[in-house]
């Protein structure tokens, strides 16, 4: 049981730190957006690079904090029936939905994301814009985000299984 608890704790730490670090990308998005508005509207000199950098930062903020959002249950959901269930009922629903939905989705997302990013890396893909920046770092965020979501989902799954079997929370 201590090994399981250690694994769950490590996953929780990864999710926590990714959320704390990469949520700062939103601050960068806001500051860069303000910079673009200032240069475009006040100075009359728009930049060619801010739109792409904003897209990459926003993608990073979303993809790299998905595990964190799952950890704190901040994803959008409908709780009309779920809230009325007992703790055991909620654990059962979470276990079933992980197996058929989140786990399945995360594995497919990770697999296809790796293929998608690898293809981009193989051709050193660049944007067709005037900035002509590399695309493969942003595409790499897809499988990384899917992995972070999957491991946090596995952590929750393990905690729910332990709760259903032993009646104790990890």
Long-range contacts (C-beta under 8 A, 24 or more apart in sequence): 1-162, 4-158, 4-162, 4-170, 5-170, 7-155, 7-158, 8-155, 8-158, 8-159, 8-170, 11-151, 11-152, 11-154, 11-155, 12-71, 12-152, 12-155, 14-67, 14-148, 14-151, 15-67, 15-68, 15-70, 15-71, 15-148, 15-151, 15-152, 15-155, 16-68, 16-71, 18-64, 18-65, 18-67, 18-68, 18-148, 19-65, 19-67, 19-68, 19-69, 19-71, 19-72, 20-68, 21-64, 22-60, 22-61, 22-64, 22-65, 22-68, 23-61, 23-65, 23-68, 25-57, 25-58, 25-60, 25-61, 25-64, 26-58, 26-61, 28-57, 29-54, 29-57, 29-58, 29-61, 32-57, 48-129, 48-130, 48-131, 49-131, 49-133, 51-129, 52-127, 52-129, 52-131, 52-133, 53-133, 55-138, 56-137, 56-138, 59-138, 59-141, 60-138, 60-141, 62-145, 63-141, 63-142, 63-144, 63-145, 63-148, 64-141, 64-144, 64-145, 64-148, 66-145, 66-146, 66-148, 66-149, 66-152, 67-148, 67-149, 67-151, 67-152, 68-148, 68-152, 70-102, 70-149, 70-152, 70-153, 70-156, 71-152, 71-155, 71-156, 87-163, 88-163, 88-164, 91-160, 91-163, 91-164, 92-160, 92-164, 94-156, 94-157, 94-160, 95-157, 95-160, 95-161, 95-164, 98-153, 98-156, 98-157, 98-160, 99-157, 102-149, 102-153, 103-150, 103-153, 103-154, 103-157, 106-146, 106-149, 106-150, 106-153, 107-150, 109-142, 109-143, 109-146, 109-149, 110-143, 110-146, 110-147, 110-150, 113-142, 113-143, 113-145, 113-146, 114-143, 116-142, 116-143, 117-142, 117-143
